[in-house]
Amino acid sequence: MHRTYGERVRFVLLYVHEAHPGERVTQPRALDEKVEHARAFGAETDVPFTIAVDTIDGDLHRALDDKPNAVFLVDREGRIAFRALWASDRAIETALEQITQGKAPAPSSSQARFVPILEGLGVMHAVFDRAGPRAERDLWRVAPPLAVLSRLAAPITALPPAWRAPAGAAIVALAIAMLWIVVD
């Protein structure tokens, strides 16, 4: 989206906290450590726009919405024109297109979760590789079904991230169907 709209829209990533801390990338305890994490993240992922760093307590993040990956489109007057729960929500691009044409985006917010979460699972192992094994163990502890889909998606690198977790789930469904046929 930055390639398409970066000339007309100012993009800013707010670095809030480590969603999946591990041994290599820990949860920062001081602002200078958080700034260093943000710099490393920007360098590793080649973010082509500004990365702002929230306070150590995440004051701005909590004031906006404490969802882990929310997106806000703010108009010239500083009002939130559009909000999405997940940065990979396809509704964001539609809202950006409308805003750059001088129109108010509709709807004013998107609650989509399923597809954006599946897309996130398609790249989750890169997050775990960066953070450390504890990050993956934490996901297994709090959300085993998502951990399974993440593990299934990891080796399917020939597909775009959005299709990796569904492909992994389809493989499992196919395997279960084949077992069902064999057992019958």
C-alpha positions in Angstrom: 0.0 0.0 0.0 2.9 2.3 0.7 4.1 1.8 -2.9 0.7 2.8 -4.2 -0.2 5.6 -1.9 3.0 6.7 -0.3 3.3 9.8 -2.5 -0.2 11.0 -1.3 -0.5 9.6 2.2 2.0 9.8 5.1 2.5 6.4 6.6 3.7 6.0 10.2 4.2 2.7 12.0 3.7 3.0 15.8 6.0 0.6 17.6 4.0 -0.3 20.6 5.4 -3.4 22.3 6.7 -6.9 21.4 3.6 -8.9 20.6 5.7 -12.1 20.6 8.8 -11.6 22.8 11.4 -14.3 23.0 15.0 -14.9 24.0 16.5 -12.8 21.2 13.9 -10.0 21.2 12.6 -9.4 24.7 9.9 -7.1 26.0 11.8 -3.8 26.5 12.0 -2.5 30.0 13.3 1.0 29.2 12.5 3.5 26.4 16.0 3.4 24.9 15.7 -0.4 24.6 12.3 0.0 22.9 13.8 2.5 20.5 16.6 0.1 19.7 14.1 -2.7 19.0 12.2 -0.3 16.7 15.4 0.5 14.8 16.3 -3.1 14.4 12.8 -4.0 13.2 12.9 -1.2 10.7 16.3 -2.3 9.4 15.3 -6.0 9.2 12.0 -5.5 7.5 13.1 -2.5 5.3 10.2 -0.3 6.4 10.2 2.6 4.0 8.4 5.1 6.2 8.6 6.6 9.7 8.6 4.4 12.7 7.4 6.2 15.8 8.0 4.7 19.2 5.2 4.7 21.9 6.0 5.3 25.6 7.3 2.3 27.5 3.8 1.9 29.0 2.1 2.2 25.6 0.1 5.3 26.4 -0.8 6.1 22.7 -1.5 2.5 21.9 -3.9 2.2 24.8 -5.6 5.6 24.0 -6.2 4.6 20.4 -7.2 0.9 20.8 -5.1 -1.8 22.4 -5.5 -4.3 19.6 -2.2 -5.8 18.6 -2.2 -4.8 14.9 -4.8 -2.0 14.5 -4.6 0.5 11.7 -6.0 4.1 11.8 -6.4 6.4 8.8 -6.3 10.0 10.1 -7.6 12.9 8.0 -6.0 16.3 7.6 -7.9 17.6 10.6 -6.5 14.9 12.8 -9.8 12.9 13.0 -9.8 9.1 12.7 -11.4 8.6 9.2 -11.1 4.8 9.2 -10.1 2.0 11.6 -9.3 -1.6 11.1 -8.4 -4.3 13.7 -5.6 -5.8 11.6 -3.0 -4.2 9.3 -3.5 -6.8 6.6 -7.3 -6.1 6.3 -8.1 -5.5 2.6 -10.6 -2.9 3.6 -7.7 -0.5 4.4 -6.8 -0.3 0.7 -10.3 0.6 -0.3 -10.4 3.3 2.5 -7.1 4.7 1.3 -8.3 4.9 -2.3 -11.5 6.7 -1.1 -9.5 9.1 1.1 -7.0 10.0 -1.7 -10.0 10.8 -4.0 -11.4 13.2 -1.3 -14.2 10.8 -0.3 -15.1 9.7 3.2 -14.4 5.9 3.5 -17.3 3.6 4.1 -17.6 1.8 6.4 -15.9 3.9 9.0 -14.3 0.9 10.6 -13.6 -2.8 9.8 -14.0 -5.6 12.3 -12.5 -8.2 10.0 -10.4 -10.8 11.8 -10.5 -14.2 10.1 -8.6 -13.5 6.9 -6.1 -11.0 8.5 -5.3 -13.6 11.2 -4.8 -16.3 8.6 -2.4 -14.0 6.7 -0.5 -13.3 9.9 -0.1 -17.0 10.5 1.5 -17.3 7.1 4.5 -15.3 8.3 4.4 -16.2 12.0 7.5 -18.4 11.8 9.5 -15.4 10.7 8.4 -13.6 13.8 9.4 -16.7 15.9 12.8 -16.9 14.2 13.5 -13.3 15.0 12.2 -13.4 18.6 13.3 -16.8 19.8 11.7 -20.2 20.6 9.9 -18.9 23.7 7.7 -16.8 21.4 6.4 -20.0 19.7 6.0 -21.8 23.0 3.9 -19.0 24.3 1.6 -19.3 21.2 1.3 -23.0 21.8 0.3 -22.3 25.4 -2.3 -19.6 24.8 -3.7 -20.6 21.3 -2.9 -24.1 20.3 -5.1 -24.1 17.1 -3.3 -21.0 15.9 0.1 -22.6 16.7 -0.9 -25.6 14.7 -1.9 -23.5 11.7 1.3 -21.5 12.0 3.4 -24.7 12.1 1.5 -26.1 9.0 2.0 -22.8 7.1 5.7 -22.4 7.8 7.0 -24.8 5.1 4.6 -23.6 2.4 6.8 -20.8 1.1 5.8 -21.2 -2.5 2.5 -19.5 -1.7 1.9 -15.9 -0.7 1.6 -15.5 3.1 -2.2 -15.1 2.9 -2.6 -18.6 1.4 -0.1 -20.5 3.6 -2.3 -21.2 6.7 -5.4 -22.1 4.6 -3.3 -24.4 2.5 -1.9 -26.0 5.7 -5.5 -26.4 7.0 -6.6 -27.9 3.7 -3.7 -30.5 3.9 -4.8 -31.5 7.3 -8.5 -31.8 6.2 -7.5 -33.9 3.2 -5.4 -36.2 5.4 -8.3 -36.6 7.8 -10.6 -37.3 4.9 -8.2 -39.9 3.5 -7.9 -41.6 6.9 -11.7 -41.6 7.2 -11.9 -43.4 3.8 -9.2 -45.9 4.7 -10.8 -46.7 8.1 -14.3 -47.1 6.6 
